[in-house]
Each structure stands twice: as C-alpha cells, then as structure tokens.
C-alpha cells in the first residue's frame, strides 16, 4: 500500500494506473498497444505534471508534491513499458527531445527548491537528536 506524506493510505497510484491504462492503450484483437501519437501525449503529460510539480514546490505544498511525484512515476513507468515498441517520425522524435529538455529543466527547478529544504530539515533533525543525546547523558550522569 502507498501512503501520503502524513502516513495516511493513498489510493492515488491505483487510480492513476487505471487512468493511464484507459488513456494510452486500446484494444486490438485482444491485445493492448500504444501508437506514436499516444506516446507523445504521454511525454506531454509527464511535462505537464513536472510543470505542476515546480509550481507546487514553489508554493511549499509538500503533500501535493508527493502526489504529483507518484503520478509522474506512474506515467514514466508506462512510458518505459511502451517506448521501445514504437517508432517515431523525425518530427515526433524532435518533439520528444524538446519535451525531455523541458522535463529536465523542471526537474532542476524542483531540486533547487527541495534540496535546500531537505538539508534544512535534516539539520533540524540532527540538532534535535544531539539535544536528546545531551539530555540523556545529563540525566544519566545525575543518577549517581
């Protein structure tokens, strides 16, 4: 089971898996496949999610960022499962490259926001741990 940042069970990945399957695949004599247009749409959806992630990170909406990251991961998994099976025209290949560059730019922006925040959080946790250890050492030394 997946959990939100607050430790509550999350149904989002299950919903996303169903939504992805319905959107990017269709039945063809009992088998499922994705065409080049659907593949580019999938890249576009990843780009849209990473753009939302930038805005969410800028606003400090960490729970929403976690949910968007889960959605992005689901889309990426779908991409990995299908991309090798699909040939793209030169034009679509160029569009794919443009989208990838935009996603990488978004990723860099997200990291520039979250990494300092994570470092600050880590420093706070380490400081609290040092305080707790110091208090325990002080209490232990006063027992005798």
Secondary structure, DSSP 8 states (H G I E B T S, - for coil): -EE-TTS-EE-HHHHHHHHHHHHH-EEETTEEE--HHHHHHHHHHHHHHHHHHHHHHHTT-HHHHHHHHHHHHHHHHHHHHHGGG----HHHHHHHHHHHHHHHHHHHHHHHHHHHHHHHHHHHHHHHHHHHHHHHHHHHHH--
